[in-house]
Structures are given as structure tokens and as C-alpha cells.
């Protein structure tokens, strides 16, 4: 699965690298990167919003069908499918865009976790050599067993695997300058792309400095082993992330509430509200506490842009307004139909009276 996300991350990495070349600032680059990715996937979001609006347009007729065939579930499903097919509305029209966006999100996270690969464009052999240089070596204990030599400036091999590999290496790069340069110098010219170890090390330090955050570093997780005793400036990131998640939830609830007729209670709505206002922000808080601060910055940017996108989408396709218009048109059709029946009935009565007179 990681390989798939890395493949998706390659083109996204070029986008971030291109932005970073001109901006030269990590925070601004991440925000612009998030904005561009959101803009690129906006047509998918728009399609999903349109599907929701189409279902809202059919809501009055669907509710009538549900009341009419409440006791016959098979007939109910048949009539609902016939209505969807007649109107050309797909019941799963909003699913594919959401799946695509989730896959892209995983690619984005892969990009954020690999700044040396995607921002500095450092070759993989150079990164691997540098990671090896900062890895805690193994030594023989009294029993002849291989154990880790717990050197304070080195990193446990378990922490140098997966997504955290580059970030953890950067955290101790300044304390392992000699080892890193020596490891890079041990590579061939082809692996080093004819650049010196000094040049690569300077690139690493430049990236590391870009992760500085009010005296701390975005390479670290806000939550430290000391727990609440280790409160630090990075705690601002999860807190802001949770607040922006709450804002996003409130906006979503506002538009969802507009779809519900005034005074009508929707089954399960209370659970949905708890999910949006409590569980989702809590999840955002938990995630951004347990990932490097740089990833938390992306989550904040994503939440802020999501709020703006939700407002924009509802300006283009507002399900509540579309439903209200559909209800108005539906009532108008019923009124005209009732009037037509009344006229036909009156016409038949007149015909019968004229026939009796003859």
C-alpha cells in the first residue's frame, strides 16, 4: 500500500518542489500546495455536490413514494430505482470523487513526510546513506548477543522506517555531520549525481531550518513521552487543527440543517451532530498530536480550505435551495393536476345533465 501512495506522491512531489523553488518557505509552500491540490480536485467535489443536489431535487417525490409503499419494501425499492433512472440520477454519484480524493490525500501525506525526496530532490542513495549514518549501531553484550548501542545522538532503527524515516534523520542531522558526510562520500559519483557531501548536507540543514517553529521544530511530534509535563509550543498545532475541524463541522451542519423541513426531526441526526462536533475534531486533535508538526500544518491548511470550499460548493449547488424549489414545483404540479381533475369532473357532470335533458 505504501508503494501505491509513493507512486501517487511522485507527481505531487514535483508540484510541491516547484512551489518551494519560488517561495522558499515551508509554511507558505504547504498552504499553496494544499490550495492547488484542492483546486485540481475541485471538479470531483463539484460532481459530488451536484449528486447531492440531484438527490435533494427528488426528495419530495421520494418521500411520497416512501409513504405510499411503506409496507412493501420490495415495491418501495423498485419505485425508487425507477425514479432515479427516469431522472438520470445516480445513487452512488458522490462515492467515486470521495474515493479519489482519499487516495490523493494519502499521496499528499507521503509528500509531506518526505521533504528530502520531494522538496530538496536529494537522490535516494544519498538519503539512505544518511539514514544509515544516524542509525544506532549494534554491539555485542556479555552474552555475545547483538544489542543496540544507545548513543544519544543516534536514532533507533525502528524510528527510521516508514513515513518518519527522513524526518527522524533530519532531527539529528546537525549532531551527526561527520558521519553523514562520510557516508555520502562513500557513494559513487553516479549515486551522488556529481555533487559533494557538503552540498547535500547544506541542503539538509536548509530544509531542517525551514521546519523551525517558534524555537521548536516541526520535525517532532507535539506529544512527547513526558505527556502533559512536556507541554511545548507545538501543542498549538493540534489545538488549531481541532478548532478548524470544529469550524468545518459547523459549516457542514449548517447546510445539512437547511435540507430538513422546519420542525421536522431527522432520525439519527443527534448522532451525526455528535460525530461532526465531537468525534471528528477529537480525531483531528489525536492525529496531529501523534504526527510530526509539519503534517499537522497540512491538516490545518486542509481544514481552512475545506471550509472555504464547502461555502463555495453550496453557492454553486445548494441542496437546500434546490429542494425548496423542487417542493414548490411539486406542489404546483399537484395543484394543477387537482384542478384538471376538478374540471374534468365538472365537464362530465355537465355532459350528464345535458344528456338527461335530451
C-alpha positions in Angstrom: 0.0 0.0 0.0 2.8 2.4 0.8 4.3 1.8 -2.6 1.0 2.9 -4.2 0.9 6.1 -2.2 4.5 6.8 -3.0 3.7 6.4 -6.7 0.9 8.9 -6.3 3.2 11.1 -4.3 5.8 11.5 -7.1 3.8 13.9 -9.3 2.5 15.7 -6.2 6.1 16.0 -5.0 7.1 17.8 -8.2 4.2 20.3 -7.6 5.5 21.0 -4.1 9.1 21.2 -5.3 8.1 23.7 -8.0 6.3 25.9 -5.4 9.1 25.7 -2.9 11.7 26.8 -5.5 9.9 30.1 -6.0 8.5 30.6 -2.4 11.4 29.3 -0.4 9.3 29.0 2.7 7.9 25.7 4.0 4.7 27.1 5.6 3.7 29.1 2.5 4.6 26.3 0.2 2.4 23.8 2.1 -0.6 26.2 2.0 -0.2 26.9 -1.7 0.4 23.2 -2.4 -2.8 22.3 -0.5 -4.7 25.0 -2.3 -3.5 23.8 -5.7 -4.4 20.2 -5.0 -7.8 21.2 -3.7 -8.3 23.3 -6.9 -7.3 20.4 -9.1 -9.7 18.1 -7.3 -12.5 20.7 -7.2 -14.3 19.2 -10.3 -14.6 16.0 -8.3 -16.0 17.8 -5.3 -18.4 19.7 -7.6 -19.6 16.5 -9.1 -20.2 15.1 -5.6 -22.1 18.2 -4.6 -24.2 18.0 -7.8 -25.1 14.4 -7.0 -26.3 15.6 -3.5 -28.3 18.4 -5.1 -29.9 16.0 -7.6 -31.0 13.7 -4.7 -32.3 16.8 -2.9 -34.3 17.7 -6.0 -36.0 14.3 -5.9 -36.6 14.3 -2.2 -40.3 15.4 -2.3 -41.2 12.6 -4.7 -39.1 10.1 -2.8 -40.9 11.0 0.4 -44.2 10.5 -1.3 -43.1 7.1 -2.6 -41.9 6.1 0.9 -45.2 6.9 2.5 -47.2 5.1 -0.3 -45.1 1.9 -0.2 -44.1 2.0 3.5 -45.4 -1.6 4.0 -43.9 -3.0 0.8 -40.1 -2.7 0.9 -39.6 -4.5 -2.4 -42.0 -2.3 -4.2 -40.5 0.8 -2.5 -37.0 0.0 -3.8 -38.4 -0.7 -7.3 -40.2 2.6 -7.4 -37.2 4.5 -6.0 -34.9 2.9 -8.7 -37.4 3.8 -11.4 -37.4 7.4 -10.3 -33.6 7.6 -10.2 -33.3 6.1 -13.6 -36.1 8.3 -15.1 -34.4 11.4 -13.8 -30.8 10.2 -14.6 -29.6 10.5 -11.0 -27.0 8.1 -9.7 -27.4 6.9 -6.1 -23.6 6.4 -5.9 -22.6 9.5 -7.9 -20.8 11.1 -5.0 -18.8 8.0 -4.0 -16.1 7.9 -6.7 -15.0 11.5 -6.2 -14.6 10.8 -2.4 -12.6 7.7 -3.1 -10.3 9.5 -5.5 -9.8 12.4 -3.0 -8.9 9.9 -0.2 -6.3 8.3 -2.4 -4.8 11.7 -3.3 -4.8 12.6 0.4 -2.6 9.6 1.1 -0.3 10.7 -1.7 -0.1 14.2 -0.2 0.8 12.8 3.2 3.6 10.8 1.6 4.9 14.0 0.1 4.8 15.9 3.4 6.6 13.1 5.2 9.5 13.1 2.6 10.9 16.6 2.4 14.3 15.5 1.3 12.9 13.5 -1.6 10.2 16.0 -2.7 11.5 19.4 -1.6 15.3 19.1 -1.8 15.2 16.4 -4.6 18.0 14.5 -3.0 18.7 11.1 -4.6 17.6 8.0 -2.7 21.1 6.6 -2.3 22.2 9.8 -0.6 19.2 9.7 1.7 19.7 6.0 2.5 23.4 6.6 3.3 22.5 9.5 5.6 19.8 7.4 7.4 22.3 4.6 7.9 24.8 7.2 9.3 22.5 8.3 12.1 21.2 4.8 13.0 22.2 3.3 16.3 24.8 0.6 15.7 24.7 -2.8 17.2 27.3 -4.2 19.6 27.9 -7.5 21.4 26.8 -7.8 25.0 28.3 -10.0 27.7 26.3 -13.0 26.3 27.6 -12.4 22.8 24.1 -11.2 21.6 23.6 -8.2 19.3 22.1 -5.2 21.1 21.7 -1.6 20.2 24.4 0.8 21.3 22.2 3.6 22.8 24.2 6.6 21.6 22.3 9.8 22.4 22.9 11.4 19.0 21.8 8.3 17.1 18.3 7.1 16.3 16.7 3.7 17.0 16.4 1.7 13.7 12.7 1.2 14.3 12.2 5.0 14.1 13.9 5.2 10.8 11.4 3.1 8.8 8.2 4.0 7.0 7.0 7.6 6.7 9.1 9.0 9.6 12.4 8.0 8.0 13.5 11.3 6.6 12.0 13.5 9.4 13.7 11.5 12.1 17.0 11.7 10.3 16.8 15.4 9.9 16.2 15.8 13.7 19.7 14.6 14.5 21.5 15.7 11.2 23.3 18.5 13.0 24.8 16.2 15.6 26.0 13.7 13.0 27.6 16.0 10.4 30.8 14.0 10.1 29.1 10.6 9.9 26.6 11.8 7.3 29.3 13.4 5.1 31.5 10.4 5.3 28.6 8.1 4.3 27.7 10.3 1.3 31.4 10.5 0.3 31.4 6.7 0.2 28.9 6.7 -2.6 29.8 6.7 -6.3 29.7 9.8 -8.4 26.7 8.4 -10.2 24.8 7.9 -6.9 25.8 11.4 -5.8 24.9 12.9 -9.1 28.3 14.5 -9.2 27.5 16.7 -6.1 29.6 16.8 -3.0 28.7 15.6 0.5 29.0 19.2 1.7 26.4 20.4 -0.8 23.9 17.7 0.2 24.5 18.4 3.9 23.8 22.1 3.3 20.6 21.2 1.6 19.6 19.0 4.6 20.3 21.8 7.0 18.3 24.3 4.9 15.3 22.0 4.9 15.8 21.4 8.7 15.8 25.2 9.3 12.6 25.5 7.4 10.9 23.3 9.9 11.7 25.7 12.8 8.6 26.8 14.7 9.0 29.4 17.4 12.0 27.8 19.0 10.8 24.3 18.3 10.9 22.1 15.2 8.1 20.7 13.1 10.1 17.5 12.7 9.0 16.5 16.2 5.6 15.2 17.4 3.7 17.7 19.7 3.1 14.8 22.1 6.3 13.9 23.9 7.0 10.9 26.2 6.5 13.2 29.3 2.8 13.7 28.4 1.2 16.8 30.0 4.5 17.5 31.8 6.1 18.1 28.3 3.8 20.9 27.1 5.5 22.8 24.3 4.9 25.3 21.6 4.0 22.5 19.1 0.8 21.9 21.1 -0.7 25.0 19.3 -0.8 22.9 16.1 -3.2 20.2 17.4 -5.3 22.8 19.1 -5.7 24.9 16.0 -6.3 21.8 14.0 -9.2 20.8 16.3 -10.7 24.3 16.1 -10.6 24.4 12.3 -12.1 20.9 12.3 -15.0 22.3 14.5 -15.4 25.2 12.1 -15.6 22.8 9.2 -18.2 20.7 11.0 -20.3 23.7 12.0 -20.4 24.8 8.3 -21.4 21.3 7.2 -24.1 21.0 9.8 -25.5 24.4 8.8 -26.0 23.3 5.2 -27.3 19.9 6.2 -29.9 21.5 8.6 -31.2 23.6 5.7 -32.2 20.4 3.9 -34.5 19.4 6.8 -38.1 21.0 6.7 -38.6 23.3 9.7 -39.9 21.5 12.7 -39.1 18.0 11.3 -36.8 15.7 13.2 -34.4 13.5 11.3 -33.7 10.1 12.8 -30.1 9.7 13.8 -29.4 13.4 13.4 -28.2 13.7 17.0 -25.6 11.0 16.4 -24.5 12.7 13.2 -24.1 16.0 15.1 -22.0 14.3 17.8 -19.9 12.8 15.1 -19.3 16.1 13.4 -18.8 18.3 16.5 -17.0 15.9 18.9 -15.6 12.8 17.2 -14.2 14.4 14.1 -12.4 17.3 15.9 -11.2 14.8 18.5 -9.8 12.6 15.8 -8.1 15.6 14.2 -6.7 16.5 17.7 -5.4 13.0 18.2 -3.8 12.7 14.8 -2.0 16.0 14.9 -0.7 15.3 18.4 0.9 12.0 17.2 2.4 13.0 13.9 5.2 15.4 13.2 4.2 19.1 13.4 4.8 19.6 9.7 2.0 17.1 8.9 -0.2 19.0 11.4 0.3 22.2 9.4 -1.0 20.4 6.4 -4.1 19.3 8.3 -4.8 22.9 9.4 -4.4 24.2 5.9 -6.7 21.5 4.6 -9.4 22.3 7.2 -9.3 26.0 6.4 -9.5 25.4 2.7 -12.3 22.8 3.2 -14.4 25.5 5.0 -14.0 27.9 2.0 -14.7 25.0 -0.5 -17.9 23.9 1.3 -19.2 27.5 1.2 -18.3 27.8 -2.5 -19.9 24.5 -3.4 -23.1 25.4 -1.7 -23.2 28.7 -3.5 -23.0 26.8 -6.8 -25.2 23.8 -5.9 -27.2 24.5 -2.8 -29.2 21.3 -2.0 -31.5 23.2 0.4 -32.5 25.8 -2.2 -32.8 23.1 -4.9 -35.1 21.0 -2.6 -37.2 24.0 -1.7 -37.6 24.8 -5.4 -38.4 21.1 -6.1 -41.1 21.1 -3.4 -42.6 24.3 -4.8 -42.7 22.8 -8.3 -44.1 19.5 -7.0 -46.9 21.3 -5.1 -47.6 23.3 -8.2 -47.9 20.2 -10.3 -50.2 18.6 -7.7 -52.4 21.8 -7.7 -52.7 21.8 -11.5 -53.4 18.1 -11.5 -56.2 18.6 -8.9 -57.6 21.5 -10.9 -57.6 19.4 -14.1 -59.4 16.6 -12.3 -61.9 19.0 -11.0 -62.5 20.5 -14.5 -62.9 17.0 -15.9 -65.4 16.1 -13.2 -67.4 19.2 -13.8 -67.4 18.6 -17.6 -68.7 15.1 -17.1 -71.4 16.4 -14.8 -72.5 18.9 -17.4 -72.5 16.3 -20.1 -74.7 14.0 -18.0 -77.1 16.8 -17.3 -77.3 17.7 -21.0 -77.9 14.0 -21.8 -80.8 13.9 -19.3 -82.4 17.0 -20.8 -82.4 15.4 -24.2 
